[in-house]
Amino acid sequence: MDSQDASGQSAAGEPAADRTAGQDPLQLLQALKTLWPSREWLQLREEAWRGFAALDNPCAGLLDMLAGTGGWRVKGPSLEAWLICELHRWLQAQPGLRPPQALMLAMKLKLQPELDVEEMSTPLLLQDKLNLVECYVAGFPNLQKRLLTLMDSWCQPGFDINAIASTAPSRQHPKVACLKLGKLSPRELSRRVLCLQERFGLDAAELCPHAVAQQRLSALRYLCYKHFVEGSMTRENWVDHVQELVGQNRWLQEQLLQLLVTHSDIGTTAQCARDLLLPVELLPPAVAAKLGRLQLEERPAEVPFKDQRDHYYQLPIARGDICFLASWEDLAQHEAQLLRPDQVMGMDLEWRPSFGTGGRPRASLLQVAVEGRVFLLDLLGFSQLPPGGPAVQALCRLLSRLLSDPTITKLGYGMAGDLHSLGASFPGLVHVEKELQGGLDLMPVHKRMQMAKAPGVPRPGGPRGLSLLVQQVLGKPLDKSQQLSNWDRRPLREGQLIYAAADAYCLLEVHRVLCREPGRFHLTADLTESMRPGQSDRSASEVSGPPRQVPVATGLPPTPEVPARAFRVVCDNMLQGLARCLRCLGADVRVLGLGEDHREAAELARQEGRIILTSGLPYHKLQAQVRAGRCLSVDCSLKAQQQAMAVLKHFNVRVTLSDIFSRCQACNCDQYLKVSKDMMQHLLWLDGHQEGPSSTGAETTQSEDARESGLAPEETLGSCAYEPSCRWLEASDLRPSPPATLSNGTRLQLAGVPAGVLRRPGLHHFFCCPGCGKVFWEGSHLGRVARHFREILKEPLTQPAEPPRTEP
């Protein structure tokens, strides 16, 4: 089979005669044209499949066949479309051939409207080739709708994607090799469906009801965690959001009840069912009985209010100094005070949280704090007025003048994001981010403080962001209990008004203290130096020097030295990068799948003696389920390699050169098979990869798999060599027929091996993982990893003697 590029198309410029040696494709075309009027589908299929099998390159041959067929189309299904479908079915039935070839050919001939989008896209979706399918339907709105409808049907409750993946070859979708079902769990698939829907500009409620329901279920899980576990969301805010998410959806009501029973007792579940107006027939008997008793009471018992004002920052101005501006007249009345030159003001923005249910957040409230007063601008109200009306124009003029005035110092925390949201909500303010003058973002100032002082990562559940800055400077954190409230409700609750005012006014007080005592916080006297919004972290680090090592957790004593291969952990799904780094250094790492609950991490930790590494949110719940020191919260602001370094140091893990790459980064297998160069060449030939890219292409454009495996022809290994202890791959380890598959059923991932590697001088063997089939070879990646982690390696990096290479 001739060489093909990554998309499955033939090499550019190759003559047609060379591409289709064997049967003449024109003869096949003539035979099919003769049979086509009869519409004898079985006979047509047999003739076409015999012809495909006789062509050395079926895709190139079919392209030659269809080059001049536009003139003899007839009403109804065309021969062109039928041929593409038959080629698609034939390719799926052939071991080692790739169905994307038929789809690429259909795109080249622009036959998408005449083909069945479900039949063409299903095998590719099962192989995680959504990008290719998206290109296939680009420019065809009807096909986009049908694709979304298909994918949404896979998100419905109780649907088993394995039923599609394991369909027998005689059915509509032939069995597909190299399935990748990890990204087709309901949660992940619904996210992808809604992303596609947003890019296509189609209505999600009409086309993707199941995907919307799955995303809302994820939001319900998050809200229950925030309210019942973390305790950071008030009951009234929680009820507001939950009612809007669930509505009258019966399935979501059932799922919510399961969450309530899991997170609370019978009494609390009954109270929530009453507040949310859940149908009584859905309630468990015990909950229904408790609800009946509550309804008989004249006044339900309320949870006593616990005054925690002494624990949080308090707004130092009176309630009467908080002004809510909701009209053009309100703006005109206070315009002079807002635009007074040479003043300092704090600014913040609030919007209704979406909890990942789709749609971009719309700015709802803008807070502007000046000395002694806070103005709350009702952006939601203004956005509902005519865009060209006097009120909206007055608002845009006022804010443009305010933000572009260099004499007014505008304080913020994460100003770039707020300004971007402001511009996205009002077209007249789309350029304010570029026009900003006199802005001072306290977020990079805060980062500089933390790098200089190295206070460590805040404890899980403790104050973060602006709340932490306020605590460090003013002594008490911000009360963030209203942060996730519904900012689109009108009128706003009193607690929301106070919170919004405090969020902006605290910036004035923090700025005043930092300017008065900069040395106390390891800052220079001029806070505006290199602190404009959008400045990179590099600028701050250059001013204050390199950051010190940041620990991943606090309050846990170090453990005795542990060999890397005996270090066993389980990571949540948000720590995939950390998991790969730890596996790279020899650690035994399990990672939770997309659909697995965090409780499974605790079960694995207990059964297999693993340490739990989590990204923070489930830390409280998991810590209580394992013994002390066996659950660690990892700082997600660090890069994966920094996280790995900090974790290994914390647990005093001993890493040696022989540990590096002793375990497969992809599947955690700790065994390899050594494959001779001749055997690899033979396997590539059997799999149809005997001719890959040219040697020049192999050196300049390599696949992601190649880069991960360590291939870098322009570098040398330098300081260490890779010689794991493993046995040679023998013919008895392989199944007799292609594609290359180990006797345990694992298919070797040969597509990631560029042809240029086989011509590399000095390379005599490869390694393959019997767990996932990934192929590795000796390259410069080993040396780079060793040099990066030299700080924790227990042996020096020296130039070893050339290791013996013995052919099997």
PyMOL commands that set and color helices and strands:
alter all, ss='L'
color gray80, all
select helices_A, chain A and resi 16-19+25-38+41-54+58-65+70-72+79-93+100-109+112-114+117-126+130-137+141-153+161-165+182-184+186-200+204-207+209-229+235-246+250-263+266-276+280-282+285-296+309-311+319-321+328-338+379-383+390-404+415-425+427-429+432-435+442-453+465-474+494-516+518-521+537-544+564-566+573-584+599-608+619-623+640-650+657-659+677-686+695-700+704-709+731-733+750-752+755-758+781-788
alter helices_A, ss='H'
color red, helices_A
select strands_A, chain A and resi 322-325+344-351+363-370+373-377+409-412+439-441+562-563+568-571+588-591+611-614+631-633+653-654+673-676+727-728+765-768+775-776
alter strands_A, ss='S'
color yellow, strands_A
deselect
rebuild
show_as cartoon
